[in-house]
Amino acid sequence: MIKVKTKLGISSIHGIGLFADQFIPKGTITWEYHPLFDTGFSEEEMGQMSKPARTQFLNYAYFDKELNKYILCFDDQRFINHSSKNYNIVSTPRQDTAARDIQIGEELLCDYIKYDDTWFERKKENFI
């Protein structure tokens, strides 16, 4: 569940991005996993999806090793983009925190590998 005011916009990184719509001080929790809102599916449940639905789902989902489920954020958090060097959000499977002060209008970026080291491999497998 997003904890700060954000908006969607055109990203210079990739497609749609998530942007700060307020000043976010360093250390602020910007998102937290919430099981009543964020949908989780096991590998078995994912196998019941049609291939197009599974591909779309995996485009936005991440894998939580502790829960052993693929998680899809119910809100616009799913539009956060990746940067391995210029991220301003430190992500774990259950929480995102501002790595530094983030200005209004700045795109929120995280390093996907920090919370899901399987994301890029899955993307390659499901989108080629």
N, C-alpha and C positions, 0 to 999 in steps of 0.2 A: 504494500500500500504506500503510495507516494505521500511523503510527509512535508513537502515544500510545494510552493506554488510554481507550476511549470506550464509550458505550452508547447505545442508541436510547431515545427517549421521545416523549411527546406534546409537540409544539411549540406555543407561543403564536403563532408566526409562520405556520406552515403544516403541517398534518398531522403526519407523523413527523419528528423532528429528531435530529441527532447531538449528544450531550452529552459534556462532559469527565468522565471517571471517575478523573481524577487532576489534581493541580495542574499547569498547563502554563506554564512561564516564557516571557516575551516572547522572541521569536527562535527558539523551538523549531520544528523542522521537524515538522509534524503528519501530513503525507501526501506521498508521492512516487509519481509514475507509474512503473509497472513493467510492461514489455511482456509478461512471462510471465504476469501476473495480470490486468492491465487490458486488456479486449478492445477492439480497434480495427477499425472497418469503414469502407470507402470508400463514396462515394455509390453506386457501382455495386452493391456488396454490399448496401447498405441497400435498394436497389430490388428485391432478391429477397425481402425480408421481406413477409409479409402486412401489410395496413394496420394491423390491431390490434397486431401485434408491433412494427411500426415506431413507432407512436404510443407504446407502452409504453417502448420503447428510448429514444426521444428525450425522454421525460419525465425520464430520469435521466442521459443522455449529454451530453457537451459536445463542441464541435468544436475540434480542435487544428489550427491553420492550417499549422504547420510540417510535421506528419505528413500533413496533408490527409486526416484520418480523424476519425470520430466515436468518442469514447472512452467506454466504460462501465466505471466502477470496479467491480472484483469484490467489494469489501468494503462496509461500511456507509458509506463516504465518500460514496456516491451520495445519501445522505439529508441532506447538509449543505444548509441553507437559505440564502436570499439576504437580505441587507440592504445597501442602498446607503449608509447613514449610520452604522449601529451594528455594522459587522462587526468581528470580533476575529481573523479569519484573513485574511492577504493571500495571494491565490491567483494562480498562473500555471498554464499548461497542464501543467506537469511537477512543481510543488511547491507546497505550502501551508506557511505559516509563521505562528506566533502573532504578531499585531500588538501585543499587550500581554499581561500576565499574565492567565491564564484560570483561574478557580476551579473546583473540583469541582462538578459539577451545572450548570454554565453551558453554554448551547447554543452550539455552534460555528456561526458565521455568516460568510459571505464575500460579496463583491460579484461576482456572476456576470459582469458586464460587464468586469471586470478581466482575465479570462482567456478569455472567449468572448463577443464583441460581437454574435454572431448568435443567442444562446440565446432571447431574448424574442421575436424575430421568428419563429423556428422554432416556438416554443411556440404563438404565435398562429395560424400556418399549419396546424399539425397538430392543434390541439385545438378549433377553432371548427367 
